[in-house]
Amino acid sequence: MPKIELVTAIESTIDVCFDLARSIDLHKISTAKTNEEAIAGVTSGLIGLNEVVTWQATHFGIKQKLTSKITAFERPYYFVDEQLNGAFKSIYHEHKFEQVSGKVMMHDIFEFESPYGVFGQLFNRLVLTNYLRKLLIERNSIIKEFAETDKWRSLIINQ
């Protein structure tokens, strides 16, 4: 099962970073290239424990749906989202946050399993792991941009 691990240093507070990472509205902004849209469940605002969202997006020219659920949640340090339904055999995404010397260290641990046995494993190695890593890096750079400026206020104030 492929595993992508990223650490992003952000000059902000842990509360702001945590809330931005679970913001449905920021997720839409950070995935604009794939036309990602929340179409069912929690479709705006902040998602929380045991809540579900269904996303529709276009990847590799194919429109797809993915439903995920927040299965663990300890504000502002940790949450997990897991795929319930979608194109993958499984997705497990841990989000961890720690305040270190005035910065927030945001850790992503993203594990996924593709269907189709050996063909899926080959696709993971040749294409999918790098593709997903780039999407996560892009998303984290948007979280960082919003957290380090006043842009975050429009997304998480009054939530």
Residue pairs with C-beta under 8 A, 6 or more apart in sequence:
1 90
1 111
1 112
1 113
2 111
2 112
2 113
2 124
2 128
2 129
3 109
3 110
3 111
4 108
4 109
4 110
4 111
4 129
4 132
4 133
4 136
5 107
5 108
5 109
5 110
6 107
6 108
6 110
6 133
6 136
6 137
6 140
7 105
7 106
7 107
7 108
8 105
8 106
8 108
8 140
8 141
8 143
8 144
9 103
9 104
9 105
9 106
10 17
10 103
10 104
10 105
10 106
10 143
10 144
10 147
10 148
11 102
11 103
11 104
11 147
11 148
12 104
12 147
12 148
12 152
13 99
13 104
14 76
14 77
14 97
14 98
14 99
14 104
15 75
15 76
16 147
16 152
16 156
17 76
17 97
17 104
17 106
17 143
17 147
18 75
18 76
18 77
18 79
18 95
18 97
19 46
19 76
19 152
19 155
19 156
19 159
20 26
20 143
20 146
20 147
20 152
20 155
20 156
21 79
21 95
21 97
21 106
21 143
22 46
22 47
22 48
22 70
22 79
22 95
23 45
23 46
23 47
23 155
23 156
23 159
24 38
24 42
24 43
24 44
24 45
24 46
24 47
24 53
25 44
25 45
25 155
26 142
26 143
26 146
26 155
27 36
27 38
27 55
27 139
28 36
28 37
28 38
29 142
30 138
30 139
30 142
30 143
31 57
31 135
31 139
33 138
34 57
34 58
34 59
34 135
35 57
35 58
36 55
36 56
36 57
37 55
37 56
37 57
38 44
38 53
38 54
38 55
39 54
39 55
39 56
39 65
40 52
40 53
40 54
40 67
41 51
41 52
41 53
41 54
41 67
42 51
42 52
42 53
43 53
45 159
46 156
46 159
47 53
47 70
48 70
48 73
49 70
49 72
49 73
49 79
50 69
50 70
50 71
51 69
51 70
52 67
52 68
52 69
52 70
52 84
53 67
53 68
54 65
54 66
54 67
54 85
55 65
55 66
55 67
55 68
56 63
56 64
56 65
57 63
57 64
57 66
58 64
59 131
64 86
64 87
65 85
65 86
66 83
66 85
66 86
66 87
66 88
66 91
67 83
67 84
67 85
67 86
68 81
68 82
68 83
68 84
68 86
68 91
68 93
69 81
69 82
69 84
70 79
70 80
70 81
71 80
71 81
71 82
72 78
72 79
72 80
73 79
73 80
76 97
77 96
77 97
77 98
78 94
78 95
78 96
78 97
79 94
79 95
80 92
80 93
80 94
80 95
81 91
81 93
81 95
82 90
82 91
82 92
82 93
83 90
83 91
83 92
87 115
88 112
88 113
88 114
88 115
89 113
89 114
89 115
89 120
90 111
90 112
90 113
91 110
91 111
91 112
91 113
92 110
92 111
92 112
93 108
93 109
93 110
93 111
94 107
94 108
94 109
94 110
95 106
95 107
95 108
96 106
96 107
96 109
97 104
97 105
97 106
97 107
98 104
98 105
98 107
99 105
104 147
106 140
106 143
108 136
108 140
110 132
110 136
112 124
112 128
112 132
113 120
114 120
114 121
114 123
114 124
114 128
116 123
145 151
146 152
146 155
